[in-house]
Amino acid sequence: MGTLSAMKRTWVRALLGFVILFGITALWAVTTPKYAAPDEPAHAVKAAANVRGEFRGTPQPADHIPYEAFTVPATLAQGNPACIAFQPEQSAACLPRWTAQSGLTEALTYVGGYPPLYYLLVGLPTLVTNGKDVLFWMRLVSAALSSLFLAVGFVAASRIRRARWTVLGVAAAVTPMALFLASVVNPSGLEISAALATWTCALAAFASREDPPPRGLVLWTAVSASVLVQVRGLSPLLLAVIGLTVVGVTGWQPVLRVLRRRDGQIGAGILAASSIFALVWIFAMGSLKLAGAGQPVAPNASNWQIFTTAIRAVGLNMYQLFGVFGWLDTNMPTWCYFAWEAICALLALAVLVRREFRLAVVIAGVVAVTILLPTALASLEARKLGIVGQGRYILPVAVGAPILAGYAMSRRPRDRRARARRLLVPALIIGVTVGAVQVSGFVQALHRYRTGVNAPLFVRDTPWNPPIAPLLAVGLFVALQAVFLWWWLSLPVSAGPENRETPNTARTPLPAMGE
């Protein structure tokens, strides 16, 4: 009965987190103008086509862009966002009004080769309605998917022994960019949220030092990783980086123990099947084709010159990890970036102060991959397409740095009550700072859509307004951020046997790679 009751409490906590996160992402969804998010028209077209069984379009390449023509509901073929894309000083008032269009029409997309899982789910509303708000319904499906995995990530983090710092690291990993992308029709949102859940579920399953770890953690690790591997063309590579990093932290022995269990074997089978399908699809359908023309490079540039240019243009363009909205043209206030960077720096410094040097090396490796992997990928196609790449593509790996920093801080035992008292103050400071940045980013994006970024912030009569009253939207967002802060701060980290400390296990060292 006790185990069943604990399981019910875990499900209730996860459901509450899902509702809160879905409320936050839903507000992002309804206050962002239609097609005012990166590549959203292309993703909406693919979703509507895939859910109707059309997976291969008619190729119509142009200007290094692998366009394909698909047959989709006519409603989705309107609303060209060219008047605001990359023009943050322009309000959304210039966008054409959407109207319900009957029938089907041909539309172009340059993501036709992407794996279909995300699109089959997000495209479902187009089978039910062709009204002018069909895109909002698609966004809400996308927001629900990402909110589910984000909630699972938080709850899984709370299941790691002495996990208060780990939960804090997860809160620092859920940047405004992650929530913005979760709220629009773009697979990056699901890729980031599924990656975050994979990080925390794997750590909880393999580093809990409970034998056996809870069955739910094992299965959610498999489900999260299986979804992650099928989102984008690079997702299998990102999953491999996450998996190798987690094994580097926990060692192989806990993984092998899980694989000897029936639930571990079922999970491994699900992940293997999903990975094989994803890899076959990616190479057969050309998911890795790059679209567009980037920053040009000189014809006689050396490989080193191309690499250094790519580092400056892509590898060090980390603002997108924290929050750049619209068509990646609307920045948050400068203090927001400094505040979030300070939180990450403090977590890294705390790891060094606690002398968790091995984990500090692992975290440094994650940061290096965050910088070097997009740089290397951009360099490969630079002579053909120029420097193409975006910082958000590496966010599924980057979220691991604050999570691992929090995990490192959770490893050294202290007196439980004293530790909880000491952690409350920094947790509140970091939590309030995170909430303030989230609110500031939301307000800045809404301001940009209503008036353009150059207009005064407080203007009553504006060229464009969202479907919900702006003051009401901001008020609800602030309230939900406050409830969200309360929720993750109150997650019980001693629930479940894996969190019980005993004298024999309290100071168990980190397993070596070969153990």
TIMIMAR-253715 format. One line per 2 residues: their letters; for each residue x, y, z of C-alpha. Coordinates in Angstrom, 1 decimal, m for minus. Example, Ala and Ser with C-alpha at 12.3 -4.5 7.8 and 13.67 -1.06 7.14 Angstrom:
BEGIN
as) 12.3:m4.5:7.8 ~ 13.7:m1.1:7.1
***
This chain:
BEGIN
mg) 0.0:0.0:0.0 ~ 2.8:2.4:0.8
tl) 4.5:1.9:m2.6 ~ 1.2:2.3:m4.4
sa) 0.5:5.5:m2.4 ~ 3.9:6.9:m3.3
mk) 3.3:6.1:m6.9 ~ 0.0:8.0:m6.9
rt) 1.6:11.0:m5.3 ~ 4.3:11.0:m8.0
wv) 1.7:10.9:m10.7 ~ m0.3:13.7:m9.0
ra) 2.9:15.9:m8.8 ~ 3.7:15.2:m12.5
ll) 0.1:16.0:m13.5 ~ 0.2:19.3:m11.6
gf) 3.5:20.2:m13.2 ~ 2.1:19.4:m16.6
vi) m0.9:21.7:m16.0 ~ 1.3:24.6:m14.9
lf) 3.7:24.2:m17.7 ~ 0.9:23.8:m20.3
gi) m0.6:27.0:m19.0 ~ 2.7:28.9:m19.4
ta) 3.3:27.5:m22.9 ~ m0.4:28.0:m23.9
lw) 0.0:31.7:m23.0 ~ 3.0:31.9:m25.3
av) 1.0:30.2:m28.0 ~ m1.9:32.5:m28.0
tt) 0.1:35.7:m27.7 ~ 2.5:34.9:m30.5
pk) 1.1:36.0:m33.9 ~ 0.5:33.3:m36.4
ya) 3.6:32.2:m38.2 ~ 5.7:34.6:m36.1
ap) 8.0:31.9:m35.0 ~ 11.1:30.4:m36.7
de) 10.2:28.2:m39.7 ~ 6.6:27.8:m38.5
pa) 4.9:27.9:m41.9 ~ 7.2:25.1:m43.2
ha) 6.5:22.9:m40.2 ~ 2.8:23.5:m40.3
vk) 2.6:22.5:m43.9 ~ 4.6:19.3:m43.3
aa) 2.4:18.4:m40.3 ~ m0.8:18.8:m42.2
an) 0.6:16.8:m45.1 ~ 2.0:14.0:m43.0
vr) m1.1:13.5:m40.9 ~ m2.9:12.9:m44.3
ge) m0.4:10.2:m45.3 ~ 1.7:12.4:m47.6
fr) 5.3:11.9:m46.6 ~ 7.1:12.7:m49.9
gt) 6.3:15.9:m51.7 ~ 7.1:17.0:m55.2
pq) 10.7:18.4:m55.2 ~ 11.0:22.1:m56.2
pa) 14.5:23.2:m55.1 ~ 15.5:26.8:m55.4
dh) 18.4:28.9:m54.2 ~ 19.9:26.0:m52.1
ip) 16.6:25.4:m50.4 ~ 15.2:21.8:m50.8
ye) 11.5:22.9:m51.3 ~ 8.9:20.2:m51.7
af) 5.3:20.8:m52.6 ~ 2.6:19.1:m50.5
tv) m1.2:19.2:m50.6 ~ m2.6:20.8:m47.4
pa) m5.7:22.6:m46.1 ~ m5.9:26.0:m47.8
tl) m6.2:27.8:m44.5 ~ m2.5:27.0:m43.7
aq) m1.3:28.4:m47.0 ~ m2.0:32.0:m46.0
gn) m0.4:34.4:m43.5 ~ 3.0:35.0:m45.1
pa) 5.2:36.5:m42.2 ~ 7.7:38.3:m44.5
ci) 6.7:41.7:m43.2 ~ 7.9:41.0:m39.6
af) 10.5:38.2:m40.0 ~ 13.9:39.6:m39.1
qp) 12.4:43.1:m38.5 ~ 11.9:43.5:m34.8
eq) 11.0:47.1:m35.1 ~ 7.8:46.1:m37.1
sa) 4.6:45.3:m35.2 ~ 2.5:42.3:m36.2
ac) m0.2:44.6:m37.5 ~ 1.3:44.2:m41.0
lp) 0.4:40.5:m41.1 ~ m2.4:39.4:m43.3
rw) m5.6:38.4:m41.5 ~ m6.4:34.7:m41.5
ta) m9.7:33.5:m42.8 ~ m11.2:30.0:m42.9
qs) m10.5:28.5:m46.4 ~ m12.3:25.4:m47.7
gl) m10.6:22.7:m49.6 ~ m6.9:21.7:m50.2
te) m4.2:23.5:m52.0 ~ m0.5:23.1:m52.8
al) 2.1:24.6:m50.4 ~ 5.9:24.5:m50.1
ty) 8.0:23.4:m47.2 ~ 11.8:22.8:m46.9
vg) 11.5:20.4:m44.0 ~ 9.8:17.6:m45.9
gy) 12.4:15.0:m45.1 ~ 12.2:15.5:m41.3
pp) 11.1:12.4:m39.3 ~ 7.3:12.2:m39.0
ly) 6.5:11.5:m35.4 ~ 6.2:15.2:m34.2
yl) 4.2:16.2:m37.3 ~ 1.8:13.3:m37.1
lv) 0.8:14.5:m33.6 ~ 0.8:18.2:m34.2
gl) m1.1:17.8:m37.5 ~ m4.1:16.1:m35.9
pt) m6.1:19.3:m35.4 ~ m6.1:19.9:m39.2
lv) m8.2:16.8:m39.5 ~ m10.9:18.3:m37.3
tn) m11.0:21.9:m38.3 ~ m10.0:24.2:m41.2
gk) m11.0:27.4:m39.3 ~ m8.8:30.5:m39.0
dv) m7.6:29.4:m35.6 ~ m6.4:25.9:m36.7
lf) m2.7:27.0:m36.2 ~ m3.4:27.8:m32.5
wm) m4.8:24.3:m32.0 ~ m1.7:22.8:m33.6
rl) 0.4:25.0:m31.2 ~ m1.5:23.7:m28.2
vs) m0.8:20.1:m29.2 ~ 2.9:21.0:m29.5
aa) 2.8:22.8:m26.1 ~ 1.1:19.8:m24.4
ls) 3.7:17.4:m25.7 ~ 6.6:19.5:m24.5
sl) 5.0:20.3:m21.2 ~ 4.6:16.6:m20.5
fl) 8.3:15.9:m21.0 ~ 9.3:19.0:m19.0
av) 7.1:17.9:m16.1 ~ 8.5:14.4:m16.2
gf) 12.0:15.9:m16.2 ~ 11.4:17.8:m13.0
va) 9.7:14.9:m11.2 ~ 12.5:12.5:m12.3
as) 15.1:14.9:m11.0 ~ 13.4:15.0:m7.6
ri) 13.7:11.2:m7.4 ~ 17.5:11.3:m7.4
rr) 18.9:11.0:m3.8 ~ 19.6:14.4:m2.2
ar) 18.1:16.0:m5.3 ~ 17.3:19.6:m4.3
wt) 20.2:21.0:m6.2 ~ 19.4:18.8:m9.2
vl) 15.9:20.2:m9.3 ~ 17.4:23.6:m9.1
gv) 19.7:22.8:m12.1 ~ 16.6:21.6:m14.1
aa) 14.9:25.0:m13.4 ~ 18.0:26.8:m14.8
av) 17.9:24.5:m17.8 ~ 14.3:25.4:m18.7
tp) 15.1:28.8:m20.4 ~ 12.6:31.2:m21.9
ma) 13.8:29.9:m25.3 ~ 12.7:26.3:m24.4
lf) 9.3:27.5:m23.4 ~ 8.9:29.7:m26.5
la) 9.8:26.9:m28.9 ~ 7.5:24.5:m27.0
sv) 4.6:26.8:m27.7 ~ 4.8:27.1:m31.5
vn) 4.8:24.6:m34.4 ~ 8.5:23.7:m34.4
ps) 10.0:20.3:m33.5 ~ 12.8:22.0:m31.6
gl) 10.5:22.5:m28.7 ~ 9.8:18.8:m28.4
ei) 13.5:17.9:m29.0 ~ 14.6:20.2:m26.1
sa) 11.9:18.9:m23.7 ~ 12.4:15.2:m24.5
al) 16.2:15.7:m24.1 ~ 15.7:17.3:m20.7
at) 13.6:14.4:m19.6 ~ 16.2:12.0:m21.0
wt) 18.9:13.7:m19.0 ~ 17.1:13.6:m15.7
ca) 15.3:10.2:m16.1 ~ 18.6:8.5:m17.0
la) 20.5:10.1:m14.1 ~ 17.6:9.1:m11.7
af) 17.5:5.5:m13.1 ~ 21.3:4.9:m13.3
as) 22.6:7.1:m10.4 ~ 20.0:6.4:m7.7
re) 22.1:3.6:m6.3 ~ 18.9:1.7:m5.6
dp) 18.8:m1.8:m7.0 ~ 16.4:m2.1:m8.6
pp) 15.6:1.5:m9.6 ~ 11.9:2.3:m9.9
rg) 10.3:0.7:m13.0 ~ 8.7:4.0:m14.0
lv) 12.0:5.8:m14.3 ~ 13.4:3.0:m16.5
lw) 10.4:3.1:m18.8 ~ 10.3:7.0:m18.9
ta) 14.0:7.0:m19.8 ~ 13.3:4.7:m22.7
vs) 10.2:6.7:m23.8 ~ 12.0:10.1:m23.6
as) 15.0:8.9:m25.5 ~ 12.8:7.1:m28.1
vl) 10.9:10.3:m28.8 ~ 14.0:12.4:m28.8
vq) 15.7:10.3:m31.5 ~ 12.8:10.8:m33.9
vr) 12.4:14.6:m33.8 ~ 15.0:16.0:m36.1
gl) 17.8:14.9:m38.4 ~ 20.5:15.5:m35.8
sp) 18.6:14.1:m32.9 ~ 20.3:10.7:m33.0
ll) 23.7:12.4:m32.7 ~ 22.4:14.5:m29.8
la) 21.0:11.5:m28.0 ~ 24.4:9.7:m28.4
vi) 26.1:12.7:m26.8 ~ 23.6:12.6:m23.9
gl) 23.9:8.8:m23.4 ~ 27.7:8.8:m23.4
tv) 27.8:11.7:m20.9 ~ 25.4:10.0:m18.5
vg) 27.3:6.8:m18.7 ~ 30.5:8.8:m18.0
vt) 28.9:10.1:m14.9 ~ 27.2:6.9:m13.6
gw) 29.5:4.2:m15.0 ~ 28.5:1.1:m17.0
qp) 27.5:m1.1:m14.0 ~ 24.2:0.6:m13.2
vl) 23.2:0.5:m16.8 ~ 24.0:m3.2:m17.1
rv) 22.0:m4.0:m14.0 ~ 19.0:m2.3:m15.5
lr) 19.5:m4.1:m18.8 ~ 19.3:m7.5:m16.9
rr) 15.7:m6.6:m15.8 ~ 12.7:m7.3:m17.9
dg) 11.5:m3.6:m17.9 ~ 15.1:m2.6:m18.9
qi) 15.1:m5.0:m21.8 ~ 11.6:m3.8:m22.9
ga) 12.8:m0.2:m22.7 ~ 16.0:m1.0:m24.6
gi) 14.0:m2.8:m27.3 ~ 11.7:0.2:m27.7
la) 14.7:2.6:m28.0 ~ 16.5:0.3:m30.4
as) 13.4:0.0:m32.7 ~ 12.8:3.8:m32.5
si) 16.5:4.5:m33.3 ~ 16.6:2.2:m36.3
fa) 13.5:3.7:m37.7 ~ 14.8:7.2:m37.2
lv) 18.2:6.5:m38.9 ~ 16.6:4.7:m41.8
wi) 14.2:7.6:m42.3 ~ 16.8:10.3:m41.9
fa) 19.2:8.8:m44.6 ~ 16.4:7.7:m46.9
mg) 14.5:10.9:m46.9 ~ 17.4:13.4:m46.7
sl) 16.6:14.9:m43.3 ~ 20.1:16.3:m43.0
kl) 19.8:18.6:m46.0 ~ 20.5:22.2:m45.0
ag) 18.2:25.0:m46.2 ~ 19.1:28.6:m47.0
ag) 22.2:30.6:m47.5 ~ 24.2:31.7:m44.5
qp) 27.0:34.1:m43.9 ~ 29.3:33.9:m47.0
va) 32.9:32.9:m46.8 ~ 35.7:34.0:m49.1
pn) 36.4:31.5:m51.9 ~ 40.1:31.3:m50.9
as) 39.4:31.0:m47.2 ~ 41.4:28.2:m45.4
nw) 39.6:25.6:m43.4 ~ 40.9:27.3:m40.2
qi) 39.5:30.6:m41.3 ~ 36.2:29.0:m42.0
ft) 36.2:27.3:m38.6 ~ 37.0:30.5:m36.7
ta) 34.3:32.4:m38.6 ~ 31.9:29.6:m37.7
ir) 32.8:29.8:m34.0 ~ 32.0:33.6:m34.0
av) 28.8:33.2:m36.0 ~ 27.4:30.0:m34.6
gl) 29.4:28.4:m31.8 ~ 29.5:31.5:m29.6
nm) 26.0:32.8:m30.5 ~ 24.7:31.5:m27.2
yq) 21.9:34.1:m26.8 ~ 19.6:31.6:m28.5
lf) 20.1:29.2:m25.7 ~ 18.4:31.7:m23.3
gv) 15.9:33.5:m25.4 ~ 15.7:35.1:m28.9
fg) 12.0:35.3:m30.0 ~ 10.1:35.9:m33.2
wl) 12.1:34.7:m36.2 ~ 15.1:34.8:m33.9
dt) 15.1:38.6:m34.2 ~ 13.8:39.7:m30.8
nm) 16.2:39.8:m27.9 ~ 15.3:39.9:m24.2
pt) 16.5:42.9:m22.2 ~ 20.3:42.7:m21.7
wc) 20.1:42.1:m18.0 ~ 18.2:38.8:m18.6
yf) 21.1:37.3:m20.4 ~ 23.5:38.4:m17.7
aw) 21.3:37.1:m15.0 ~ 20.9:33.6:m16.6
ea) 24.6:33.4:m17.3 ~ 25.3:34.3:m13.7
ic) 23.1:31.5:m12.5 ~ 24.9:29.0:m14.7
al) 28.3:30.4:m13.6 ~ 27.4:30.2:m9.9
la) 26.3:26.5:m10.4 ~ 29.6:25.8:m12.1
la) 31.6:27.6:m9.3 ~ 29.7:25.7:m6.6
vl) 30.8:22.4:m8.3 ~ 34.4:23.5:m8.0
vr) 34.1:24.7:m4.5 ~ 32.6:21.3:m3.5
re) 35.7:19.7:m5.2 ~ 33.6:17.6:m7.6
fr) 36.4:17.8:m10.1 ~ 35.5:14.8:m12.1
la) 32.0:16.1:m12.7 ~ 33.4:19.5:m13.4
vv) 35.4:18.0:m16.3 ~ 32.2:16.3:m17.6
ia) 30.3:19.6:m17.4 ~ 33.2:21.4:m19.2
gv) 32.9:18.7:m21.9 ~ 29.2:19.4:m22.3
va) 30.0:23.1:m22.7 ~ 32.7:22.4:m25.2
vt) 30.3:20.2:m27.3 ~ 27.7:23.0:m27.1
il) 30.2:25.3:m28.7 ~ 32.2:23.0:m31.0
lp) 29.5:20.7:m32.5 ~ 27.4:23.4:m34.2
ta) 30.7:25.1:m35.2 ~ 31.9:21.9:m36.9
la) 28.6:21.2:m38.6 ~ 28.4:24.8:m39.9
sl) 32.0:24.5:m41.2 ~ 31.2:21.4:m43.3
ea) 28.8:23.1:m45.6 ~ 30.3:26.6:m45.4
rk) 31.9:26.6:m48.9 ~ 28.5:25.7:m50.5
lg) 25.9:27.5:m48.3 ~ 27.9:29.9:m46.2
iv) 27.9:29.7:m42.4 ~ 24.5:28.2:m41.5
gq) 23.4:27.2:m38.0 ~ 21.5:28.3:m35.0
gr) 22.4:28.0:m31.3 ~ 19.0:26.6:m30.4
yi) 19.8:23.4:m32.3 ~ 22.3:22.4:m29.6
lp) 20.0:23.3:m26.7 ~ 19.1:19.6:m26.1
va) 22.8:19.0:m25.1 ~ 23.3:22.4:m23.4
vg) 20.5:21.8:m20.9 ~ 22.7:19.0:m19.5
ap) 25.3:21.4:m18.1 ~ 23.1:23.0:m15.3
il) 21.4:19.7:m14.6 ~ 24.8:18.0:m14.1
ag) 26.0:20.9:m12.0 ~ 22.9:20.5:m9.7
ya) 23.5:16.8:m9.6 ~ 27.1:17.4:m8.5
ms) 26.0:19.6:m5.7 ~ 23.5:17.0:m4.5
rr) 26.1:14.3:m4.1 ~ 27.9:15.3:m0.8
pr) 25.8:14.4:2.2 ~ 25.2:16.9:5.0
dr) 22.8:17.0:8.0 ~ 19.5:16.9:6.2
ra) 17.7:19.7:8.1 ~ 20.8:22.0:8.0
ra) 21.2:21.4:4.3 ~ 17.6:22.2:3.6
rr) 17.8:25.5:5.5 ~ 21.0:26.5:3.7
ll) 19.6:25.7:0.3 ~ 16.3:27.5:0.8
vp) 17.8:31.0:0.4 ~ 19.9:30.4:m2.8
al) 17.0:28.3:m4.2 ~ 14.6:31.2:m3.6
ii) 17.0:33.7:m5.1 ~ 17.7:31.6:m8.2
gv) 14.0:30.7:m8.5 ~ 12.8:34.3:m8.3
tv) 15.5:35.4:m10.8 ~ 14.5:32.7:m13.2
ga) 10.9:33.7:m12.9 ~ 11.7:37.4:m13.4
vq) 13.7:36.6:m16.6 ~ 10.8:34.4:m17.8
vs) 8.3:37.3:m17.3 ~ 10.6:39.9:m18.8
gf) 11.1:37.7:m21.9 ~ 7.4:37.2:m22.3
vq) 6.7:40.9:m21.9 ~ 9.4:41.9:m24.3
al) 8.1:39.5:m27.0 ~ 4.6:40.7:m26.5
hr) 5.8:44.3:m26.7 ~ 7.6:43.6:m30.0
yr) 4.5:42.1:m31.6 ~ 2.2:44.9:m30.4
tg) 4.3:47.9:m31.4 ~ 7.8:46.9:m32.5
vn) 10.8:47.1:m30.1 ~ 11.5:50.7:m30.7
ap) 8.2:52.0:m29.3 ~ 7.7:52.8:m25.6
lf) 6.9:49.8:m23.5 ~ 3.7:51.1:m21.9
vr) 1.4:52.2:m24.8 ~ m2.4:51.9:m24.5
dt) m3.4:52.0:m28.2 ~ m1.2:49.7:m30.2
pw) m1.3:48.5:m33.8 ~ m1.7:44.8:m32.9
np) m3.1:43.0:m29.9 ~ m3.3:39.2:m29.2
pi) m6.7:37.4:m28.8 ~ m6.4:37.8:m25.0
ap) m6.1:41.2:m23.4 ~ m2.4:42.0:m22.9
ll) m2.7:43.0:m19.3 ~ m4.6:39.8:m18.5
av) m2.0:37.7:m20.4 ~ 0.9:39.3:m18.4
gl) m1.0:38.9:m15.1 ~ m1.8:35.2:m15.8
fv) 1.9:34.6:m16.9 ~ 3.2:36.2:m13.6
al) 0.7:34.1:m11.6 ~ 1.7:30.9:m13.4
qa) 5.4:31.6:m12.9 ~ 4.8:32.1:m9.2
vf) 2.9:28.8:m9.0 ~ 5.6:27.1:m11.1
lw) 8.2:28.3:m8.7 ~ 6.2:27.0:m5.7
ww) 5.7:23.6:m7.5 ~ 9.4:22.8:m8.3
ls) 10.6:24.2:m5.0 ~ 8.1:22.0:m3.1
lp) 8.9:18.8:m5.0 ~ 9.7:16.3:m2.2
vs) 13.1:14.9:m2.7 ~ 12.9:12.3:0.0
ag) 9.9:10.5:m1.5 ~ 10.8:7.0:m2.6
pe) 13.4:4.6:m1.3 ~ 16.1:5.8:m3.6
nr) 16.4:9.0:m1.5 ~ 16.9:7.5:1.8
et) 20.4:8.1:3.2 ~ 22.2:5.5:5.3
pn) 25.7:5.6:6.8 ~ 26.8:2.9:4.4
ta) 25.7:4.7:1.3 ~ 26.0:8.4:2.2
rt) 29.5:8.8:1.0 ~ 29.7:6.3:m1.8
pl) 32.1:7.7:m4.4 ~ 31.2:8.3:m8.0
pa) 31.7:5.1:m10.0 ~ 34.5:4.9:m12.4
mg) 33.8:4.4:m16.1 ~ 34.9:0.8:m16.0
e) 33.1:m0.3:m12.8
***
